[in-house]
């Protein structure tokens, strides 16, 4: 399907996971999520999904995003977790 006005360029639609990822990437909570990702490398924590709608599971989307953020955690993230620095993004 070609409907975005560009010749021979397929029209793409984002999945709900992609939309969630974009929202989290640009959220003012991103720094807190980064700290959570770094902490998660050393500690376990639980994300809860409080809805009966398994197709729109916010805990799974958040888990996936946090897992991606782990790539930006410094090897020793103790100073970062205490608010003493930030990883290079």
DRENPA-3360 file (N, C-alpha, C; in nm, 2 decimals, always signed):
BEGIN
1 = XXXXXXXX = +0.08/-0.12/+0.00/+0.00/+0.00/+0.00/+0.09/+0.12/+0.00 ~ +0.06/+0.22/-0.09/+0.13/+0.34/-0.10/+0.04/+0.46/-0.08 ~ +0.05/+0.51/+0.04/-0.05/+0.62/+0.07/+0.01/+0.74/+0.14 ~ +0.14/+0.75/+0.15/+0.20/+0.86/+0.22/+0.24/+0.97/+0.13 ~ +0.21/+0.97/+0.00/+0.25/+1.08/-0.09/+0.38/+1.07/-0.15 ~ +0.46/+0.97/-0.11/+0.59/+0.95/-0.17/+0.59/+0.83/-0.27 ~ +0.63/+0.86/-0.39/+0.63/+0.75/-0.49/+0.71/+0.63/-0.45 ~ +0.64/+0.51/-0.47/+0.70/+0.38/-0.44/+0.76/+0.37/-0.30;
9 = XXXXXXXX = +0.70/+0.44/-0.20/+0.74/+0.43/-0.06/+0.62/+0.37/+0.01 ~ +0.63/+0.25/+0.07/+0.52/+0.19/+0.14/+0.48/+0.27/+0.26 ~ +0.35/+0.27/+0.28/+0.29/+0.34/+0.40/+0.31/+0.24/+0.52 ~ +0.37/+0.29/+0.63/+0.39/+0.21/+0.74/+0.30/+0.26/+0.86 ~ +0.26/+0.17/+0.94/+0.19/+0.21/+1.06/+0.27/+0.15/+1.18 ~ +0.27/+0.23/+1.29/+0.34/+0.19/+1.41/+0.26/+0.09/+1.49 ~ +0.32/+0.00/+1.55/+0.25/-0.09/+1.64/+0.23/-0.02/+1.77 ~ +0.14/-0.07/+1.86/+0.12/-0.01/+1.99/+0.25/-0.01/+2.07;
17 = XXXXXXXX = +0.33/-0.12/+2.05/+0.46/-0.12/+2.12/+0.55/-0.01/+2.08 ~ +0.56/+0.02/+1.95/+0.64/+0.12/+1.90/+0.59/+0.26/+1.95 ~ +0.46/+0.28/+1.95/+0.41/+0.41/+2.00/+0.44/+0.42/+2.15 ~ +0.43/+0.32/+2.23/+0.47/+0.32/+2.37/+0.61/+0.35/+2.39 ~ +0.70/+0.28/+2.31/+0.84/+0.31/+2.31/+0.87/+0.45/+2.28 ~ +0.81/+0.51/+2.18/+0.84/+0.65/+2.15/+0.79/+0.74/+2.26 ~ +0.68/+0.71/+2.32/+0.63/+0.80/+2.43/+0.73/+0.79/+2.55 ~ +0.78/+0.67/+2.58/+0.87/+0.66/+2.70/+1.00/+0.72/+2.66;
25 = XXXXXXXX = +1.05/+0.71/+2.54/+1.18/+0.77/+2.50/+1.18/+0.92/+2.52 ~ +1.07/+0.98/+2.50/+1.06/+1.13/+2.50/+0.99/+1.18/+2.63 ~ +0.97/+1.09/+2.72/+0.90/+1.13/+2.85/+0.99/+1.20/+2.95 ~ +0.94/+1.28/+3.03/+1.02/+1.34/+3.14/+1.05/+1.24/+3.24 ~ +1.00/+1.12/+3.23/+1.04/+1.01/+3.33/+1.15/+0.93/+3.28 ~ +1.21/+0.97/+3.16/+1.32/+0.88/+3.10/+1.44/+0.87/+3.20 ~ +1.48/+0.98/+3.26/+1.59/+0.97/+3.35/+1.56/+0.87/+3.47 ~ +1.44/+0.87/+3.52/+1.41/+0.78/+3.63/+1.40/+0.64/+3.58;
33 = XXXXXXXX = +1.35/+0.62/+3.46/+1.35/+0.49/+3.40/+1.49/+0.44/+3.37 ~ +1.58/+0.53/+3.34/+1.72/+0.49/+3.32/+1.79/+0.44/+3.45 ~ +1.76/+0.51/+3.56/+1.81/+0.47/+3.69/+1.75/+0.34/+3.73 ~ +1.62/+0.31/+3.70/+1.56/+0.19/+3.72/+1.62/+0.07/+3.64 ~ +1.66/+0.10/+3.52/+1.72/+0.00/+3.44/+1.86/-0.04/+3.50 ~ +1.93/+0.06/+3.54/+2.06/+0.04/+3.60/+2.05/-0.04/+3.73 ~ +1.95/+0.00/+3.81/+1.93/-0.08/+3.94/+1.88/-0.22/+3.91 ~ +1.81/-0.24/+3.80/+1.76/-0.37/+3.77/+1.87/-0.47/+3.73;
41 = XXXXXXXX = +1.99/-0.41/+3.70/+2.10/-0.50/+3.66/+2.16/-0.56/+3.79 ~ +2.13/-0.50/+3.91/+2.18/-0.55/+4.03/+2.08/-0.61/+4.13 ~ +1.95/-0.57/+4.10/+1.84/-0.60/+4.19/+1.72/-0.65/+4.11 ~ +1.64/-0.73/+4.17/+1.51/-0.77/+4.11/+1.40/-0.67/+4.15 ~ +1.31/-0.65/+4.06/+1.19/-0.57/+4.09/+1.08/-0.63/+4.01 ~ +0.95/-0.60/+4.05/+0.84/-0.65/+3.98/+0.76/-0.54/+3.92 ~ +0.71/-0.56/+3.80/+0.62/-0.46/+3.73/+0.49/-0.53/+3.73 ~ +0.38/-0.45/+3.77/+0.25/-0.51/+3.77/+0.16/-0.45/+3.66;
49 = XXXXXXXX = +0.08/-0.54/+3.61/-0.02/-0.49/+3.51/-0.16/-0.50/+3.57 ~ -0.23/-0.39/+3.58/-0.35/-0.39/+3.66/-0.48/-0.39/+3.57 ~ -0.48/-0.46/+3.46/-0.59/-0.46/+3.37/-0.62/-0.60/+3.32 ~ -0.74/-0.63/+3.29/-0.78/-0.76/+3.23/-0.74/-0.77/+3.08 ~ -0.70/-0.66/+3.02/-0.67/-0.66/+2.88/-0.52/-0.70/+2.86 ~ -0.50/-0.82/+2.83/-0.36/-0.88/+2.81/-0.30/-0.83/+2.68 ~ -0.38/-0.78/+2.58/-0.32/-0.73/+2.46/-0.26/-0.59/+2.47 ~ -0.29/-0.52/+2.58/-0.24/-0.39/+2.60/-0.17/-0.39/+2.74;
57 = XXXXXXXX = -0.07/-0.47/+2.75/-0.01/-0.49/+2.88/+0.11/-0.38/+2.90 ~ +0.08/-0.28/+2.98/+0.18/-0.18/+3.00/+0.30/-0.23/+3.07 ~ +0.29/-0.33/+3.16/+0.41/-0.38/+3.23/+0.50/-0.45/+3.13 ~ +0.45/-0.52/+3.03/+0.54/-0.58/+2.93/+0.61/-0.48/+2.85 ~ +0.54/-0.37/+2.81/+0.60/-0.27/+2.73/+0.70/-0.19/+2.81 ~ +0.68/-0.17/+2.94/+0.77/-0.10/+3.02/+0.90/-0.19/+3.04 ~ +0.88/-0.32/+3.06/+0.99/-0.41/+3.08/+1.08/-0.41/+2.96 ~ +1.02/-0.42/+2.84/+1.09/-0.41/+2.71/+1.18/-0.29/+2.70;
65 = XXXXXXXX = +1.12/-0.17/+2.74/+1.19/-0.04/+2.73/+1.30/-0.04/+2.83 ~ +1.28/-0.08/+2.95/+1.38/-0.08/+3.05/+1.50/-0.18/+3.01 ~ +1.46/-0.29/+2.95/+1.57/-0.38/+2.90/+1.66/-0.31/+2.80 ~ +1.60/-0.23/+2.71/+1.68/-0.16/+2.61/+1.76/-0.06/+2.68 ~ +1.72/+0.01/+2.78/+1.79/+0.11/+2.85/+1.92/+0.06/+2.92 ~ +1.91/-0.07/+2.96/+2.03/-0.13/+3.03/+2.16/-0.12/+2.94 ~ +2.14/-0.11/+2.81/+2.26/-0.09/+2.73/+2.34/+0.04/+2.76 ~ +2.27/+0.14/+2.82/+2.33/+0.27/+2.85/+2.38/+0.28/+2.99;
73 = XXXXXXXX = +2.37/+0.17/+3.07/+2.41/+0.17/+3.21/+2.56/+0.15/+3.21 ~ +2.63/+0.23/+3.29/+2.77/+0.21/+3.31/+2.80/+0.08/+3.38 ~ +2.92/+0.02/+3.36/+2.95/-0.10/+3.42/+2.93/-0.10/+3.58 ~ +2.98/+0.01/+3.64/+2.95/+0.02/+3.78/+2.86/+0.14/+3.80 ~ +2.73/+0.11/+3.81/+2.63/+0.22/+3.81/+2.59/+0.27/+3.95 ~ +2.68/+0.24/+4.05/+2.65/+0.29/+4.19/+2.64/+0.44/+4.19 ~ +2.73/+0.51/+4.14/+2.73/+0.66/+4.14/+2.61/+0.71/+4.06 ~ +2.58/+0.65/+3.95/+2.46/+0.70/+3.87/+2.33/+0.67/+3.95;
81 = XXXXXXXX = +2.32/+0.56/+4.02/+2.20/+0.53/+4.09/+2.17/+0.63/+4.20 ~ +2.28/+0.68/+4.26/+2.27/+0.78/+4.37/+2.25/+0.92/+4.31 ~ +2.24/+0.94/+4.18/+2.21/+1.07/+4.12/+2.34/+1.14/+4.09 ~ +2.45/+1.07/+4.10/+2.58/+1.14/+4.08/+2.63/+1.15/+3.94 ~ +2.56/+1.11/+3.84/+2.61/+1.12/+3.71/+2.50/+1.07/+3.61 ~ +2.54/+1.07/+3.48/+2.44/+1.02/+3.39/+2.52/+0.95/+3.28 ~ +2.46/+0.84/+3.22/+2.53/+0.77/+3.12/+2.53/+0.85/+2.99 ~ +2.63/+0.82/+2.91/+2.63/+0.88/+2.77/+2.53/+0.82/+2.69;
89 = X = +2.44/+0.90/+2.64/+2.33/+0.85/+2.55/+2.36/+0.88/+2.41;
% end
